[in-house]
């Protein structure tokens, strides 16, 4: 084994172990940055490689950060407390109905923002909601677990909901518009199936009837941050807030749609995303008179460091021959047919994601595909199979995605205990079946519409 190969494998494995371990809550960007620094110092990744990396992750990173800024702004509006209060109200005392509304909330938050942002926002809100509903700890777990799985897997239908998906789009030279056209229908149907299957698995653990509660989440937040009066909010005030929140939600939805329009017209989607976040920031300044500097503090900029550092490490693995080895291993399988290739590559990325995390797994899998000389439709279909493995198949273990690691950290911070046994009792049944079902849907959708 050469020195470069040995040091690169050592750096990769050590980096992933520290990210999984997270000693004393260590941010995942730090071990990734140290690993990338070692790779750069050894010269395994050249200056030309760095320029290529920046060109591939630059636009994706800006788009994701602009989206997260919008999520932070919405939180300052009290949008998520308002949404939690609406969940409690719409559930009408039914634990089963609450389950489906939690699924809908997590799905929409990921589509409107991204999977990491959805986890960062919805998990604390769900903890607040479930405690307000006076549910016992073992009754809270099905809602928190199913919500996290849905929030993470919901990044599959549109590429803009996951930074690693956006980076991979650049690698295969695929537009956001084409990704959505090929993926939205099969991935969304797969998510519906996954939600139904989770409901079947956790139904006995869900309370049929919710305990009586005051449902004052929105009210307490509003009186604390905006309203000087004590006591209950008037019906008129609640209606005004609902009207305002719906306007904000409509604005975010329009900006999301404009990203796809920009992609179709070959306009940089990062530019549209930044303009949207700036417009929302100005709107917040006008409405709340809040200094925009606080956004700089609240935005998780470390995601940029993590994405760049992981790509440097993966590029190092590519340079020392990993992707050449995978091409030699996988090319005969891919040549046996699209269905077989989709299941093989989707399954491989699922396996690698659960061992090494989905960020490096998807990037390795995608780079490998580009080295095979495949025709455009075959390349894009197998790439989308990789996305299903990365976004859904990776959820078999709670260490398979960055979003899952963030979820575990938030739970620990709020002193909510979810054991691996609780997680695996759902994921071992739901994730393999849902992943296989979604891969089938993708294959037949592509054959029906794009063949």
C-alpha positions as CSV (number, residue, x, y, z in Angstrom):
1,X,0.0,0.0,0.0
2,X,1.4,3.4,-1.0
3,X,1.9,6.2,1.6
4,X,-0.8,8.4,-0.1
5,X,-3.4,5.6,-0.1
6,X,-2.7,4.7,3.5
7,X,-2.8,8.3,4.8
8,X,-6.0,9.1,2.9
9,X,-7.9,6.0,4.1
10,X,-6.6,6.7,7.7
11,X,-7.8,10.3,7.6
12,X,-11.2,9.4,6.1
13,X,-11.9,6.6,8.7
14,X,-10.6,8.7,11.6
15,X,-12.7,11.7,10.5
16,X,-15.9,9.7,10.3
17,X,-15.3,8.0,13.7
18,X,-14.9,11.4,15.4
19,X,-18.0,12.8,13.6
20,X,-20.0,9.8,14.8
21,X,-18.6,10.0,18.4
22,X,-18.9,13.8,18.7
23,X,-16.9,14.0,22.0
24,X,-18.4,16.7,24.3
25,X,-20.8,17.7,21.5
26,X,-18.0,18.6,19.1
27,X,-19.2,20.2,15.9
28,X,-18.8,17.9,12.9
29,X,-17.1,20.7,11.0
30,X,-13.9,20.5,13.2
31,X,-12.9,16.9,12.5
32,X,-13.7,17.3,8.8
33,X,-11.6,20.5,8.6
34,X,-8.6,18.8,10.3
35,X,-8.9,15.8,8.0
36,X,-9.1,18.1,4.9
37,X,-6.1,20.0,6.2
38,X,-4.0,16.9,6.4
39,X,-5.0,15.8,2.9
40,X,-4.0,19.3,1.6
41,X,-0.7,19.4,3.4
42,X,0.3,16.0,2.0
43,X,-0.4,17.3,-1.6
44,X,-2.8,14.5,-2.4
45,X,-5.3,17.2,-3.5
46,X,-3.8,19.8,-5.8
47,X,-4.6,23.5,-6.3
48,X,-6.4,22.6,-9.5
49,X,-8.4,20.1,-7.6
50,X,-9.4,22.8,-5.0
51,X,-10.5,25.1,-7.8
52,X,-12.7,22.3,-9.2
53,X,-14.1,21.6,-5.7
54,X,-15.0,25.3,-5.2
55,X,-16.7,25.4,-8.6
56,X,-18.8,22.4,-7.7
57,X,-19.8,23.2,-4.2
58,X,-19.8,27.0,-4.4
59,X,-23.3,27.5,-5.8
60,X,-24.8,24.7,-3.8
61,X,-23.4,26.0,-0.6
62,X,-24.6,29.5,-1.2
63,X,-28.1,28.2,-2.1
64,X,-28.3,26.1,1.0
65,X,-27.0,28.9,3.3
66,X,-29.5,31.4,1.8
67,X,-32.3,28.9,2.5
68,X,-31.2,28.4,6.1
69,X,-31.1,32.2,6.6
70,X,-34.7,32.2,5.4
71,X,-35.6,29.5,8.0
72,X,-33.9,31.6,10.8
73,X,-35.8,34.7,9.7
74,X,-39.1,32.7,9.8
75,X,-38.3,31.4,13.3
76,X,-37.8,35.0,14.5
77,X,-41.3,35.8,13.1
78,X,-42.6,33.1,15.4
79,X,-43.7,31.1,12.4
80,X,-42.7,27.7,13.8
81,X,-44.4,28.3,17.2
82,X,-47.5,29.3,15.2
83,X,-47.2,26.1,13.2
84,X,-46.9,24.0,16.3
85,X,-50.0,25.7,17.8
86,X,-51.9,25.0,14.6
87,X,-50.8,21.3,14.8
88,X,-52.1,21.0,18.3
89,X,-55.4,22.7,17.3
90,X,-55.9,20.6,14.1
91,X,-55.2,17.3,15.9
92,X,-58.5,17.9,17.8
93,X,-57.5,15.5,20.6
94,X,-56.6,12.6,18.2
95,X,-53.1,11.1,18.6
96,X,-53.4,9.4,15.2
97,X,-54.4,12.7,13.5
98,X,-51.5,14.4,15.2
99,X,-49.1,11.8,13.7
100,X,-50.2,12.7,10.1
101,X,-49.9,16.4,10.7
102,X,-46.4,15.9,12.1
103,X,-45.5,14.0,8.9
104,X,-47.0,16.8,6.8
105,X,-45.1,19.5,8.8
106,X,-41.7,17.8,8.5
107,X,-42.3,17.1,4.7
108,X,-43.2,20.7,4.0
109,X,-40.4,22.2,6.1
110,X,-37.8,20.1,4.2
111,X,-39.3,21.0,0.8
112,X,-39.4,24.7,1.7
113,X,-36.0,24.8,3.3
114,X,-33.7,21.7,3.5
115,X,-33.3,18.6,5.6
116,X,-30.7,19.9,8.0
117,X,-32.7,23.1,8.5
118,X,-35.9,21.1,8.9
119,X,-34.3,19.0,11.7
120,X,-32.9,22.0,13.4
121,X,-36.2,23.8,13.5
122,X,-38.9,21.1,13.7
123,X,-37.3,18.9,16.4
124,X,-37.2,21.6,19.1
125,X,-40.8,22.6,18.1
126,X,-42.0,19.0,18.3
127,X,-40.4,18.6,21.7
128,X,-42.1,21.8,22.9
129,X,-45.5,20.6,21.4
130,X,-45.3,17.1,22.8
131,X,-44.4,18.3,26.3
132,X,-47.2,20.9,26.1
133,X,-49.6,18.1,25.3
134,X,-48.3,16.4,28.5
135,X,-47.4,13.2,26.7
136,X,-45.2,10.7,28.5
137,X,-41.6,10.2,27.2
138,X,-42.4,6.8,25.6
139,X,-45.4,8.4,23.8
140,X,-43.2,11.2,22.4
141,X,-40.7,8.9,20.8
142,X,-42.9,7.7,17.8
143,X,-43.7,11.3,16.8
144,X,-40.1,12.5,17.2
145,X,-38.7,9.5,15.4
146,X,-41.2,9.4,12.5
147,X,-40.9,13.1,12.1
148,X,-37.1,13.0,11.8
149,X,-37.1,10.1,9.3
150,X,-39.6,12.0,7.1
151,X,-37.8,15.3,7.4
152,X,-34.5,13.7,6.3
153,X,-36.0,11.5,3.5
154,X,-38.0,14.4,2.2
155,X,-34.9,15.9,0.6
156,X,-35.2,13.3,-2.2
157,X,-38.0,14.8,-4.3
158,X,-36.2,18.1,-5.1
159,X,-32.5,18.4,-5.2
160,X,-32.4,21.9,-3.6
161,X,-33.4,20.4,-0.2
162,X,-30.0,18.8,0.5
163,X,-26.6,20.3,0.1
164,X,-25.0,17.0,-0.9
165,X,-27.7,16.5,-3.5
166,X,-27.0,19.9,-5.0
167,X,-23.3,19.2,-5.1
168,X,-23.9,15.9,-6.8
169,X,-26.1,17.6,-9.4
170,X,-23.1,19.7,-10.4
171,X,-21.0,16.5,-10.8
172,X,-23.4,14.8,-13.2
173,X,-24.2,18.1,-14.9
174,X,-28.0,17.8,-14.2
175,X,-30.3,20.8,-13.8
176,X,-32.5,21.2,-10.7
177,X,-35.5,21.2,-13.1
178,X,-34.6,17.8,-14.6
179,X,-33.9,16.3,-11.2
180,X,-37.4,17.3,-10.1
181,X,-39.1,16.2,-13.3
182,X,-37.6,12.7,-12.9
183,X,-37.7,12.4,-9.1
184,X,-40.6,14.3,-7.6
185,X,-43.4,11.8,-8.4
186,X,-41.6,8.5,-7.4
187,X,-39.9,10.0,-4.4
188,X,-43.1,11.6,-3.0
189,X,-45.1,8.4,-3.5
190,X,-42.2,6.6,-1.8
191,X,-42.4,9.0,1.1
192,X,-46.2,8.5,1.4
193,X,-45.6,4.8,1.5
194,X,-42.9,5.2,4.1
195,X,-45.2,7.3,6.3
196,X,-48.0,4.8,6.1
197,X,-45.6,1.9,6.9
198,X,-44.2,3.8,9.9
199,X,-47.8,4.4,11.1
200,X,-48.5,0.7,10.9
201,X,-45.4,0.0,12.9
202,X,-45.8,2.6,15.6
203,X,-49.6,2.7,15.8
204,X,-49.8,0.7,19.0
205,X,-47.4,3.2,20.7
206,X,-49.4,6.3,19.7
207,X,-52.1,7.6,22.1
208,X,-55.5,7.3,20.6
209,X,-56.7,10.4,22.5
210,X,-54.4,13.2,23.5
211,X,-54.5,14.5,27.1
212,X,-56.2,17.8,27.7
213,X,-53.9,20.8,27.2
214,X,-54.0,24.5,27.0
215,X,-52.3,24.6,23.5
216,X,-50.9,28.0,24.4
217,X,-47.6,27.7,22.5
218,X,-48.2,30.5,20.0
219,X,-49.8,32.7,22.6
220,X,-46.9,32.5,25.1
221,X,-44.4,33.2,22.3
222,X,-46.4,36.1,20.9
223,X,-47.0,37.8,24.3
224,X,-43.3,37.4,25.2
225,X,-41.9,38.8,21.9
226,X,-44.4,41.1,20.3
227,X,-47.5,41.9,22.5
228,X,-47.3,44.0,25.7
229,X,-50.7,43.0,27.0
230,X,-51.2,40.1,29.4
231,X,-53.9,37.5,29.1
232,X,-55.3,35.6,26.1
233,X,-54.9,37.0,22.5
234,X,-58.1,38.2,20.9
235,X,-59.6,36.3,18.1
236,X,-58.9,39.3,15.8
237,X,-55.2,39.2,16.7
238,X,-54.9,35.5,16.1
239,X,-56.6,36.0,12.7
240,X,-54.1,38.8,11.8
241,X,-51.2,36.6,12.8
242,X,-52.5,33.7,10.7
243,X,-53.0,36.0,7.8
244,X,-49.5,37.3,8.2
245,X,-47.9,33.9,8.5
246,X,-49.7,32.7,5.4
247,X,-48.3,35.6,3.5
248,X,-44.8,34.7,4.6
249,X,-45.4,31.1,3.7
250,X,-46.6,32.1,0.2
251,X,-43.5,34.3,-0.3
252,X,-41.2,31.4,0.6
253,X,-43.2,29.1,-1.7
254,X,-42.9,31.6,-4.6
255,X,-39.1,31.9,-4.0
256,X,-38.9,28.1,-4.1
257,X,-40.7,27.9,-7.4
258,X,-38.4,30.6,-8.8
259,X,-35.4,28.4,-8.1
260,X,-36.8,25.9,-10.6
261,X,-37.6,28.6,-13.1
262,X,-34.0,29.9,-12.8
263,X,-32.7,26.4,-13.3
264,X,-34.8,25.9,-16.4
265,X,-33.6,29.3,-17.8
266,X,-29.9,28.5,-16.9
267,X,-29.9,31.3,-14.3
268,X,-27.7,30.6,-11.2
269,X,-30.1,29.4,-8.6
270,X,-27.8,30.7,-5.9
271,X,-28.5,34.2,-7.1
272,X,-32.2,33.7,-6.7
273,X,-31.8,32.2,-3.3
274,X,-29.7,35.1,-2.0
275,X,-32.2,37.7,-3.4
276,X,-35.0,35.8,-1.7
277,X,-33.3,35.7,1.7
278,X,-32.3,39.4,1.4
279,X,-35.9,40.4,0.6
280,X,-37.2,38.4,3.6
281,X,-34.6,40.0,5.8
282,X,-35.7,43.5,4.7
283,X,-39.4,42.4,5.3
284,X,-38.4,41.3,8.9
285,X,-36.5,44.6,9.5
286,X,-39.6,46.5,8.4
287,X,-42.0,44.4,10.5
288,X,-40.0,43.8,13.7
289,X,-37.4,46.6,13.5
290,X,-34.8,44.0,14.3
291,X,-31.1,44.5,13.5
292,X,-30.2,42.0,10.7
293,X,-26.8,41.4,12.4
294,X,-28.4,38.7,14.6
295,X,-28.8,36.5,11.5
296,X,-25.0,36.3,11.1
297,X,-24.8,34.8,14.6
298,X,-27.7,32.4,14.3
299,X,-26.8,31.0,10.8
300,X,-24.9,27.7,11.0
301,X,-21.9,28.7,8.8
302,X,-20.0,25.6,9.9
303,X,-22.1,23.7,7.2
304,X,-19.9,25.4,4.6
305,X,-16.7,24.2,6.3
306,X,-18.1,20.7,6.6
307,X,-19.2,20.4,3.0
308,X,-15.9,21.8,1.6
309,X,-13.7,19.6,4.0
310,X,-15.6,16.4,3.2
311,X,-15.3,17.0,-0.5
312,X,-11.6,17.6,-0.1
313,X,-11.3,14.2,1.7
314,X,-13.4,12.5,-1.0
315,X,-11.4,14.1,-3.8
316,X,-8.3,12.7,-2.0
317,X,-9.8,9.2,-2.1
318,X,-10.6,9.7,-5.8
319,X,-7.0,10.7,-6.5
320,X,-5.5,7.7,-4.8
321,X,-7.7,5.3,-6.9
322,X,-10.9,4.5,-4.9
323,X,-13.2,5.5,-7.7
324,X,-11.2,3.7,-10.3
325,X,-11.5,0.6,-8.1
326,X,-15.3,1.1,-7.8
327,X,-15.7,1.6,-11.5
328,X,-13.9,-1.7,-12.2
329,X,-16.1,-3.4,-9.6
330,X,-19.5,-1.8,-10.6
331,X,-19.2,-1.4,-14.4
332,X,-20.1,-5.1,-15.2
333,X,-23.1,-4.8,-12.9
334,X,-24.3,-1.5,-14.4
335,X,-24.0,-3.0,-18.0
336,X,-26.5,-5.7,-17.1
337,X,-29.5,-3.3,-17.4
338,X,-31.0,-0.2,-15.9
339,X,-33.2,-1.8,-13.3
340,X,-30.4,-4.1,-12.0
341,X,-28.0,-1.2,-12.0
342,X,-30.4,1.1,-10.1
343,X,-30.9,-1.4,-7.4
344,X,-27.3,-2.3,-7.1
345,X,-26.0,1.3,-7.0
346,X,-28.8,2.5,-4.8
347,X,-28.2,-0.4,-2.4
348,X,-24.4,0.2,-2.4
349,X,-24.9,3.9,-1.5
350,X,-27.4,2.9,1.2
351,X,-24.8,0.5,2.7
352,X,-21.9,3.0,2.4
353,X,-24.1,5.8,3.9
354,X,-24.9,3.7,7.0
355,X,-21.3,2.9,7.5
356,X,-19.6,6.2,6.5
357,X,-22.5,8.8,6.4
358,X,-24.4,9.8,3.3
359,X,-22.2,12.8,2.4
360,X,-19.1,10.9,1.4
361,X,-21.1,7.9,0.2
362,X,-23.1,9.9,-2.3
363,X,-20.1,11.9,-3.6
364,X,-18.1,8.7,-4.0
365,X,-21.0,7.0,-5.8
366,X,-21.6,10.0,-8.1
367,X,-18.0,10.5,-9.1
368,X,-17.8,6.7,-9.8
369,X,-20.8,7.0,-12.2
370,X,-19.2,9.8,-14.2
371,X,-16.2,7.6,-14.9
372,X,-18.3,4.9,-16.6
373,X,-19.1,6.7,-19.9
374,X,-22.8,6.1,-19.5
375,X,-25.4,7.7,-21.8
376,X,-27.3,10.8,-20.2
377,X,-30.6,9.1,-19.3
378,X,-28.8,6.0,-17.8
379,X,-26.4,8.2,-15.9
380,X,-29.2,10.4,-14.5
381,X,-31.4,7.5,-13.5
382,X,-28.7,5.6,-11.7
383,X,-27.6,8.9,-10.1
384,X,-31.2,9.3,-8.8
385,X,-31.1,5.8,-7.5
386,X,-28.0,6.8,-5.6
387,X,-30.0,9.8,-4.2
388,X,-32.7,7.4,-2.9
389,X,-30.0,5.3,-1.2
390,X,-28.4,8.4,0.2
391,X,-31.6,10.2,1.4
392,X,-33.8,7.2,2.4
393,X,-31.7,4.1,2.5
394,X,-29.2,5.9,4.8
395,X,-31.7,6.1,7.6
396,X,-31.4,2.4,8.5
397,X,-29.0,3.5,11.3
398,X,-29.1,6.8,13.2
399,X,-25.6,7.7,12.1
400,X,-26.3,7.5,8.3
401,X,-26.9,11.2,7.7
402,X,-25.7,14.5,9.0
403,X,-29.4,15.4,9.7
404,X,-29.7,12.3,11.9
405,X,-26.6,13.2,13.8
406,X,-28.0,16.7,14.4
407,X,-31.3,15.2,15.5
408,X,-29.5,13.0,18.1
409,X,-27.6,16.0,19.4
410,X,-30.8,18.1,19.8
411,X,-32.5,15.3,21.6
412,X,-29.6,14.9,24.0
413,X,-29.5,18.7,24.5
414,X,-33.2,18.6,25.5
415,X,-32.7,15.5,27.7
416,X,-34.9,13.3,25.5
417,X,-33.7,9.7,25.4
418,X,-34.2,7.7,22.3
419,X,-32.3,4.4,22.5
420,X,-30.9,2.6,19.4
421,X,-33.4,-0.1,20.2
422,X,-36.3,2.4,19.8
423,X,-34.8,3.6,16.5
424,X,-34.0,0.2,15.0
425,X,-37.5,-1.2,16.0
426,X,-38.9,1.2,13.3
427,X,-36.0,1.6,10.8
428,X,-35.2,-2.1,10.3
429,X,-38.7,-2.7,9.1
430,X,-39.5,0.6,7.4
431,X,-36.4,1.7,5.6
432,X,-35.4,-1.3,3.5
433,X,-39.0,-1.9,2.3
434,X,-39.5,1.8,1.5
435,X,-36.2,2.1,-0.3
436,X,-36.9,-0.9,-2.5
437,X,-40.4,0.4,-3.2
438,X,-39.1,3.9,-4.2
439,X,-36.4,2.4,-6.4
440,X,-39.1,0.4,-8.3
441,X,-41.2,3.6,-8.7
442,X,-38.2,5.5,-10.0
443,X,-37.4,2.9,-12.6
444,X,-41.0,2.6,-13.9
445,X,-41.5,6.4,-13.9
446,X,-38.4,7.0,-16.0
447,X,-39.4,4.2,-18.4
448,X,-42.9,5.6,-18.7
449,X,-42.1,9.3,-19.1
450,X,-38.5,9.6,-20.3
451,X,-37.7,6.4,-22.2
